[in-house]
Amino acid sequence: MVVTPAGNPAFRKNNTPLKIAIASGKGGTGKTIISTNLAYYLSKLGKTVQYLDCDVEEPNGHLFFHTDIINREDVTLAIPVVDPEKCDLCGACGSFCAFGAIALAGEQVLTFSQLCHSCGGCSLVCPQHAISETARSLGQTINASIKENPLLELRYGILNIGESMAVPVIKQVKHISSAADYMVIDCPPGTSCPVIESVTDADFVLLVTEPTPFGLNDLKLAVDMLGKLDLPFGIAINQIGLGDDRVQAYCRTENLSIVLEIPYSRKIAGFYSKGQLFLPELPEFNNLFENLIHLIEAVAA
């Protein structure tokens, strides 16, 4: 296999960034510490990097950088509003809605905004044109610059407390117009809809796990998800030496590539607990990320 040198401009397809999604089957595996240090490492190569934190329920990647907020953008969803003066209670809207977000109940039409997916179908099928739309706030996206590193751009989303629909916020986080050499996408944990939206269109997905029974169980779920999505991926094992070798045995059995192994280190744990990147203080780990980028570019080319 011919490995394209890291940062080679010829690698970029149609002048778009190489999109690397960092995902995991469970929380607490080290997904954010890998994604933030990877973004930092790429920027130190002199490459422009966009770090997108799509874990909108609990974004924390920005805590590892000294940032200045550039702007905030509201994320809204259009939901139906029924005009009782026009409505003839035909029930067409409720019959159409697959999510039960609008329903005829006796002599009135009820709407349930938390269930609405903003398809607009109810207003289209209403024969009396009695349904209009209004905006419901879901959260915010935030653009931030990093004081000491102008090559690294940060964008993250924050879901409103009590809100369950993370996907529209993630979509807006990923809707970024500026160009870069690399895009590092820090995904939410698990295998549900927010994760699928986060990894969509990725050139490569790095699945982070830990050498524990829980890590192995949830890794299998994540591998199955990416197999169905037909996305290229590799395995990153964090905290090698802390647990057992069943994750490695599983990868050998399933012919899965382990592209990154980070040994258990109290120093790394200490930096993480303080909200600090470990690469600036532990440059001996640079070779791990160098090899990782070579492998990713070789697979995604």
C-alpha positions, -999 to +999 in steps of 0.1 A: +000+000+000+013+034-010+010+059+019+004+095+010+026+119+030+007+137+058-007+170+046+000+165+009-023+190-009-027+165-037-046+142-014-075+167-009-105+158-030-121+188-048-104+211-024-124+198+005-110+189+039-101+153+049-129+146+074-119+124+103-147+114+127-137+103+162-164+080+176-169+054+203-196+029+213-196+043+249-186+073+268-154+077+287-131+059+263-109+090+256-126+102+224-123+138+232-087+136+244-077+119+211-097+143+189-084+175+206-048+164+205-051+152+169-065+186+159-036+203+177-010+179+161-023+186+126-022+224+132+014+221+143+022+206+109+012+240+095-022+227+083-055+245+087-079+224+109-115+226+118-124+210+151-161+203+153-175+191+186-208+173+177-213+160+212-239+187+216-254+173+248-222+178+267-195+195+245-162+198+263-136+200+235-134+238+238-122+234+274-088+222+262-082+254+242-080+291+252-108+304+229-124+336+220-161+333+209-166+348+175-203+344+172-233+323+183-261+310+160-295+299+172-307+265+160-345+264+155-370+239+142-402+248+124-433+235+142-470+237+132-495+263+145-532+256+138-556+285+132-589+274+148-608+299+127-598+281+095-596+245+108-626+223+100-614+194+121-610+170+091-580+152+108-559+151+076-529+165+094-530+139+122-535+111+097-504+122+077-480+127+106-459+095+112-446+109+145-479+118+163-468+154+165-503+167+156-536+150+162-573+156+162-587+153+198-624+159+199-632+194+189-596+206+187-563+198+171-534+193+195-497+198+186-467+181+204-437+202+195-412+177+211-423+151+186-423+173+155-396+166+129-403+197+109-412+180+076-440+205+069-463+178+056-492+187+079-495+222+064-492+207+029-521+183+033-544+207+052-573+214+027-582+246+046-547+260+048-552+264+085-516+254+095-486+278+095-452+273+112-433+290+140-398+285+152-389+264+183-354+269+198-333+237+200-299+252+210-269+271+196-238+266+176-207+285+186-177+296+165-145+303+184-110+312+176-080+299+195-057+326+207-024+308+205-032+288+173-047+307+144-046+276+121-071+258+143-108+268+141-133+255+166-171+251+162-194+233+187-231+230+195-250+232+227-284+215+230-310+232+252-315+216+286-344+191+284-343+190+246-341+156+229-336+164+192-298+167+189-296+159+151-306+194+139-280+210+161-253+186+148-263+193+112-258+230+119-224+224+136-213+205+104-226+232+081-194+252+078-185+272+048-148+280+055-121+258+039-095+238+057-070+210+051-085+187+078-118+185+097-117+166+130-153+157+141-157+148+178-188+126+178-212+118+207-209+084+222-231+054+213-247+042+181-279+063+179-291+089+154-268+117+167-238+095+161-249+085+126-255+122+117-220+130+130-201+104+110-221+109+078-198+120+049-167+112+070-136+101+050-125+079+079-139+070+113-116+064+143-134+041+168-120+047+202-123+019+228-107+008+260-094-027+270-123-036+292-154-059+289-176-028+286-153-013+260-154-045+239-192-049+241-198-014+229-171-016+203-189-045+187-221-024+184-202+005+169-184-018+144-218-032+133-231+004+129-202+015+106-205-018+087-241-009+078-231+026+069-202+013+047-177+038+061-139+032+063-128+029+099-100+018+122-097+010+159-080+032+185-074+015+219-068+039+247-052+031+281-033+000+269-021-020+298-050-011+321-073-039+313-069-071+292-063-081+256-097-092+246-102-061+224-070-070+204-082-106+201-116-095+188-099-072+162-077-101+150-107-124+147-127-098+128-097-086+107-101-051+120-072-026+118-059-012+151-045+021+139-037+037+173-027+024+207-022+048+236-006+033+267-021+040+301-003+070+316-009+088+348+007+119+332-019+119+304-047+114+329-033+143+349-033+167+320-068+156+310-082+162+345-069+198+343-084+203+308-050+204+291-037+188+259-010+163+266+010+165+233+026+199+241+040+184+273+047+149+261+061+152+226+072+115+227+036+107+217+039+127+184+049+096+165+016+079+173-003+107+156+021+109+127+016+072+120-022+076+125-024+103+098-003+083+074-026+053+078-058+074+075-046+091+044-036+058+029-071+043+036-091+073+026-071+082-006 
